[in-house]
């Protein structure tokens, strides 16, 4: 039996379901004690004792892989599609086979993004909190039909988001330099970032994080945005300059924001964002359904097993 460390929170949440499928592939799964990610030091101490690693959003750096390779580590799989935390060059140099599990939960994350758009439009967060506190608030929201949304990223998640927003009657413009045309979505408009953000009512971030787009939503772009824009991020926290977003929320330039991801996760207890009334916060949980976790975890197990045989 090959020993495999699992550090991915959604998979850990349903851990017992994957023990037998892994055993059938000759692997014994081990549960990491993790809330969101382990640190480099923790990983360097743990990984030498394992043959394989199912990675979450942990810092899968060269240092970490070198530590693992000095011991038993001979293969790894990144659970999910996002790979900005993984040093693939280090894996290649060290001879560690590695893969990810793309196209597993575009629909699920798009569902969350769409729900956030609706929640911000109708200010459901204010109503919920007000009723819980004994009030009976009736804020006037905005209708979605005829509004314009910008979707940043036209991968699996972005395409699913664009299609859902169109069903709601919204006009959708997509930003993604790596995808040409309408990506098979009739009526989809295209633009180069940040062209036209001054005409958008919503911005929805669904793209991967890379060296070129960190803080792509910054103070300059926010100043250019249409006053009262609503911002949704279900992708990666560092796409948005958190300090700039905070200032824009405080000034009213940004009406409200729904954030499933943050620059630091979990969101620090003393983060001033926590005091922003017009925000909905998630826990980097947009892909976490029983069905999606089952799909991604079983694919991760199968791909890792092939490398460890």
VEXLOSE-610011 format. One record per residue (C-alpha): x, y, z; residue in one letter. Coordinates in steps of 0.5 Angstrom, whole numbers, plus 2048, in hexadecimal, padded with zeros to 3 digits. Each point is the difference from the previous one (the first is absolute). Last residue first. Layout:
REM residues N
XYZA;...
//
This chain:
REM residues 309
8048047EDX;801807803X;7FF8047FAX;7F97FC7FEX;7FE801807X;800807800X;7FC8017FAX;7FB7FB803X;7FF803806X;8008077FDX;7FA7FE7FCX;7FD7FD806X;801807804X;7FD8047FAX;7FA7FC7FFX;7FE7FF807X;802807802X;7FB8037FAX;7FA7FB802X;800802808X;8018077FEX;806804802X;8028047FAX;7FF807803X;8037FF806X;805805801X;7FD802807X;7FB8057FDX;7FE807802X;7FB8047FEX;801808800X;7FC806801X;801801808X;8088017FFX;8027FE807X;8037F97FEX;8048047FBX;804803805X;8047FA801X;8017FF808X;7FD7F8800X;8057FF7FAX;7FC7FD7FAX;8027F97FFX;8048007FCX;8048077FEX;7FF8037F9X;7F87FE801X;7FB7FB7FCX;7F97FF800X;7FF808800X;7F98037FFX;8018087FFX;7FC806801X;7FE8077FDX;8078017FEX;8028077FFX;7FC801806X;806803804X;8017FB805X;7FF7FA7FBX;8058047FBX;805800806X;7FF7F9802X;8017FE7F9X;8068047FFX;8037FC806X;7FE7F97FEX;8038017F9X;7FC7FB7FCX;8037FA7FCX;8047FE807X;7FA7FD802X;7FF7FB7FBX;7FA7FD7FCX;7F9801803X;800808800X;7FA804800X;8008087FFX;7FA805800X;8018067FCX;7FD806804X;8048057FCX;8027FE7F9X;8077FD800X;8068057FEX;801801808X;8007F9801X;8057FF7FAX;805805803X;7FF7FD807X;8017F97FEX;7FD7FA7FDX;8057FD7FCX;8037FF807X;8047FA7FDX;7FF7FF7F9X;8067FF7FDX;8047FB804X;7FA7FB800X;7F97FF804X;7FB7FC7FCX;7FA8047FEX;7F9800803X;7FF807802X;7F98037FFX;7FF8087FFX;7F9803801X;7FD8067FDX;8048017FBX;8018067FBX;806803804X;8037F97FFX;8018027F8X;8077FE7FFX;8037FD806X;8027FB7FDX;7FF7FF7F9X;7F97FF7FEX;7FC7FA7FDX;7F8800800X;7FC7F9800X;7FA8007FCX;8007F97FFX;8057FC804X;8057FB7FDX;806803802X;7FE8077FDX;8068027FDX;8077FE802X;8027FE807X;807801803X;7FF808800X;7FA7FF805X;7FB805802X;7F97FE7FEX;7FA8057FFX;7F97FE803X;7F98037FFX;7FB7FE805X;7FA7FC7FFX;8007FB805X;8027FB7FBX;8068047FEX;802800807X;8007F8800X;8048007F9X;805805803X;8017FC806X;8017F97FDX;8058037FBX;804803805X;8007FA804X;8037FC7FBX;8058057FDX;7FE8077FEX;803804805X;7FD807803X;7F98007FFX;7FD8077FFX;7F9801801X;7FB8057FDX;7F9801803X;7FA7FF7FBX;7FC7FB804X;804800807X;7FB805804X;803804805X;7FF800808X;7FB804804X;8027FE807X;7FA7FE805X;8027FF807X;7FC7FC805X;804801806X;8017FB806X;8087FF7FFX;7FF7F97FCX;7FB8047FBX;8058067FFX;8067FB7FFX;7FB7FC7FBX;7FE8067FCX;807804800X;8037F97FDX;7FA8007FBX;8028067FDX;7FC7FF7FAX;8068017FBX;8057FD804X;7FC7FA802X;7FF7FF7F8X;8078017FEX;8027FB806X;7FB7FB7FEX;8038007F9X;8077FF803X;7FE7FA804X;7FD7FD7FAX;8068017FCX;8047FD805X;7FC7FA7FFX;7FF8007F9X;8088007FFX;8017FB805X;8047FA7FDX;8038037F9X;807800803X;8037FA805X;808802801X;8067FC7FEX;8077FF803X;8067FB7FEX;806801805X;8068007FCX;804805804X;8008057FAX;7F97FF7FEX;7FD801807X;804806801X;7FE8037F9X;7F97FE802X;800805806X;7F97FF803X;7FC806803X;7FE8037FAX;7FD7F97FEX;7F8801800X;7FC7FA7FDX;7FE7FC806X;8057FB804X;8078017FEX;8037F97FFX;8067FE803X;8067FA7FFX;8067FD802X;801803808X;8047FB804X;805804803X;8058057FDX;7FA8017FBX;7FB803805X;805805802X;8028027F9X;7F98007FFX;7FF805806X;8058057FEX;7FE8007F8X;7F9802803X;7FA7FD801X;7FD806804X;7F97FC802X;7FA8027FCX;7FE7F8800X;8057FB7FEX;7FF7F8800X;8077FE802X;8047F97FFX;8057FC803X;800803806X;805801806X;8048057FDX;7F98047FFX;7FF802808X;806804802X;8018047F9X;7F8801800X;800803807X;8068057FFX;7FC8027F9X;7FA801804X;7F97FC7FFX;7FA8037FDX;7F9801801X;7FE7FD807X;8057FA800X;8027FA804X;8027FB7FBX;7FC7FA7FEX;8047FA7FEX;7FE7FC7FAX;8027F97FFX;8017FE7F9X;8007FA7FCX;7FB8027FBX;7FB7FC803X;802803807X;7FF8077FCX;7F87FE7FFX;8007FE807X;802806803X;7FC8057FCX;7FA800804X;803801806X;8038067FEX;7FA8047FFX;802807803X;8077FE7FFX;7FF8007F8X;7FD807801X;806802804X;8067FE7FCX;8067FE804X;8007F87FEX;8067FC802X;8017FA7FCX;8037F9803X;8017FB7FAX;7FE7F9802X;
//
